[in-house]
Amino acid sequence: MNACNRGTLGNRMSDSFQGIVTAYINNYRDSAARELRFYVVQKTLADAIQRAASCTLPGGNRHGHQRRLPCACLTEANMKLQKKMPAISRASDFHALYELVEQELNPIKGIGDLTIYDISQRIGAFLKMEPSFVYLHAGTREGARFLGVEYRTRQIELKQLPDSFYKLRPYEAEDCLCIYKYEIKKIVQQSASWDRRETAHASP
């Protein structure tokens, strides 16, 4: 749930997927968990929906992902989801919750895949529902594309990513792919470059 495009890696960490995962764990895992705990401790589902739809952070500010969305847009999102509270409370798992939120919020102009996912994850935290898949939006989709993973879909399984990512939960892998997408691109390009050199050296 961190803002994308913020990833920074030391030189020793910039040449492997393991380095990217380690950097995520060291720099972002705890802050992502703190954000989710804010929604876990809300007193009621109605409160959790309101905080989630308004994209409120623990300090009271709006989340960076949604800082440019008009207030009217988020107010409409809250109203729609409050009306669906009985259905939300009966969601069997995170994916069912996500599909419900998507159905309600897709028609709202300005709300896209990232906001739908973020709001779903915040409400899911209150309901103790965690994603079982890695959900793709603009930034995460780029990271998946650079890895050569199928990216024209709504979600992928964690096992479709390189083994290094298995240390992460699916929602952490989503965050990591978004934050470090350009570092992933660089690693893949460097690997391809080395493969070409080795092939050239092996040629008779």
C-alpha positions in Angstrom: 0.0 0.0 0.0 3.0 2.3 -0.1 3.3 4.9 -2.8 4.9 3.5 -5.9 8.1 4.8 -7.6 9.8 5.3 -4.2 12.1 2.3 -4.3 15.8 2.8 -3.6 18.4 0.1 -3.5 22.0 0.1 -2.4 24.6 -1.0 -4.9 25.0 -4.4 -3.3 21.2 -5.0 -3.5 20.5 -3.8 -7.0 21.6 -6.8 -9.0 19.2 -9.5 -7.8 15.6 -10.2 -7.0 16.7 -11.3 -3.6 18.1 -7.9 -3.1 14.8 -6.3 -4.1 12.8 -8.5 -1.7 15.3 -7.8 1.2 15.1 -4.1 0.5 11.3 -4.2 0.6 11.3 -6.1 3.9 13.8 -3.7 5.5 12.2 -0.5 4.2 8.5 -1.0 3.7 7.1 -4.2 5.4 6.6 -2.6 8.8 5.0 0.6 7.5 2.6 -1.3 5.3 1.6 -3.4 8.3 1.0 -0.3 10.4 -1.3 1.2 7.7 -3.4 -2.0 7.7 -3.5 -2.1 11.5 -5.2 1.3 11.4 -8.2 -0.3 9.7 -8.1 -3.4 11.8 -8.7 -1.4 15.0 -11.7 0.5 13.7 -14.7 0.1 16.1 -17.3 -1.0 13.5 -17.5 -2.1 9.9 -19.2 1.1 9.0 -16.2 3.0 10.4 -13.8 0.8 8.5 -15.6 1.3 5.3 -15.7 5.1 5.8 -11.9 5.3 6.6 -11.1 2.9 3.7 -13.2 4.7 1.1 -11.9 8.1 2.2 -8.4 6.7 1.9 -7.4 7.9 5.3 -4.0 7.2 6.8 -3.4 6.7 10.6 -2.3 10.3 10.9 -5.5 11.6 9.2 -4.0 12.5 5.9 -5.1 11.0 2.6 -3.1 8.1 1.2 -0.6 9.2 -1.6 -2.2 6.8 -4.0 -5.5 8.7 -3.9 -4.3 12.2 -3.1 -5.5 13.6 -6.5 -9.0 12.1 -6.4 -11.8 14.6 -5.9 -13.5 14.5 -2.5 -16.8 14.0 -4.2 -15.5 10.8 -5.8 -14.5 9.3 -2.5 -17.7 10.4 -0.8 -19.7 8.6 -3.5 -17.5 5.5 -3.0 -18.2 5.6 0.7 -22.0 6.0 0.2 -22.1 3.1 -2.3 -20.1 0.8 0.0 -22.1 1.7 3.1 -25.3 0.6 1.3 -23.6 -2.7 0.6 -22.4 -3.3 4.2 -24.6 -6.4 4.8 -23.2 -8.0 1.7 -19.6 -6.9 2.6 -20.0 -8.5 6.0 -21.0 -11.8 4.4 -18.1 -11.9 2.0 -16.5 -15.4 2.2 -12.9 -14.3 1.4 -10.9 -11.4 0.1 -11.5 -12.2 -3.5 -15.3 -12.2 -3.0 -14.9 -8.8 -1.1 -12.7 -7.4 -3.9 -15.3 -8.4 -6.6 -18.1 -6.7 -4.6 -16.1 -3.5 -4.1 -15.1 -3.6 -7.8 -18.7 -3.9 -8.9 -19.8 -0.9 -6.8 -16.9 1.4 -7.6 -16.1 0.7 -11.2 -18.8 3.0 -12.4 -17.4 6.0 -10.5 -15.4 8.2 -12.8 -11.9 8.6 -11.6 -11.7 5.4 -9.6 -9.4 2.8 -11.1 -7.9 -0.6 -10.4 -5.4 0.7 -7.8 -8.1 2.5 -5.7 -10.4 -0.5 -5.9 -7.7 -2.8 -4.7 -6.6 -0.4 -1.9 -10.1 0.1 -0.5 -10.7 -3.6 -0.7 -7.5 -4.4 1.2 -8.4 -1.8 3.9 -11.8 -3.2 4.5 -10.4 -6.7 4.3 -8.0 -5.9 7.1 -10.9 -5.1 9.4 -12.6 -8.3 8.3 -9.4 -10.3 8.8 -9.3 -11.2 5.1 -6.0 -11.2 3.3 -5.4 -11.4 -0.5 -4.4 -14.9 -1.7 -3.4 -13.5 -5.1 -1.1 -10.8 -6.3 -3.6 -8.2 -7.7 -2.4 -6.2 -10.7 -2.9 -2.5 -11.3 -0.8 0.0 -13.4 2.4 -0.1 -11.3 2.3 -3.7 -10.3 1.4 -4.7 -13.8 4.6 -3.1 -15.1 6.7 -5.0 -12.6 5.0 -8.3 -13.7 5.5 -7.4 -17.4 9.2 -6.8 -16.8 9.4 -10.3 -15.2 7.8 -11.9 -18.2 4.8 -12.9 -16.2 1.3 -12.8 -17.7 0.2 -9.2 -16.9 -3.0 -8.7 -18.9 -5.0 -10.3 -16.1 -6.5 -9.1 -12.9 -4.4 -11.2 -10.6 -1.6 -13.7 -10.6 -0.5 -16.4 -8.1 2.6 -15.8 -6.0 4.2 -18.9 -7.4 4.3 -17.3 -10.8 6.9 -14.9 -9.5 10.7 -15.7 -9.0 11.4 -17.8 -6.0 12.9 -14.8 -4.1 9.4 -13.3 -3.8 8.1 -16.3 -1.9 9.3 -14.6 1.3 6.5 -12.1 0.9 2.8 -12.4 1.4 0.8 -11.8 -1.8 -0.1 -8.2 -0.7 3.5 -7.5 0.0 4.5 -8.9 -3.4 2.0 -6.5 -5.0 3.6 -3.6 -3.1 7.1 -4.7 -4.0 6.4 -5.1 -7.7 5.0 -1.6 -7.8 7.7 0.1 -5.7 10.7 -1.6 -7.4 9.3 -2.1 -11.0 12.2 -0.1 -12.6 14.8 -1.9 -10.5 13.2 -5.2 -11.7 13.4 -4.0 -15.3 17.1 -3.1 -14.9 17.9 -6.6 -13.4 16.1 -8.4 -16.2 17.9 -6.3 -18.8 21.3 -6.9 -17.2 20.6 -10.6 -17.1 19.7 -10.7 -20.8 22.9 -8.7 -21.6 25.0 -11.2 -19.7 23.3 -14.1 -21.4 24.0 -12.6 -24.8 27.7 -12.2 -23.9 28.0 -15.7 -22.6 26.4 -17.0 -25.8 28.7 -14.9 -27.9 31.8 -16.2 -26.0 30.6 -19.8 -26.4 30.2 -19.5 -30.2 33.0 -21.2 -32.2 
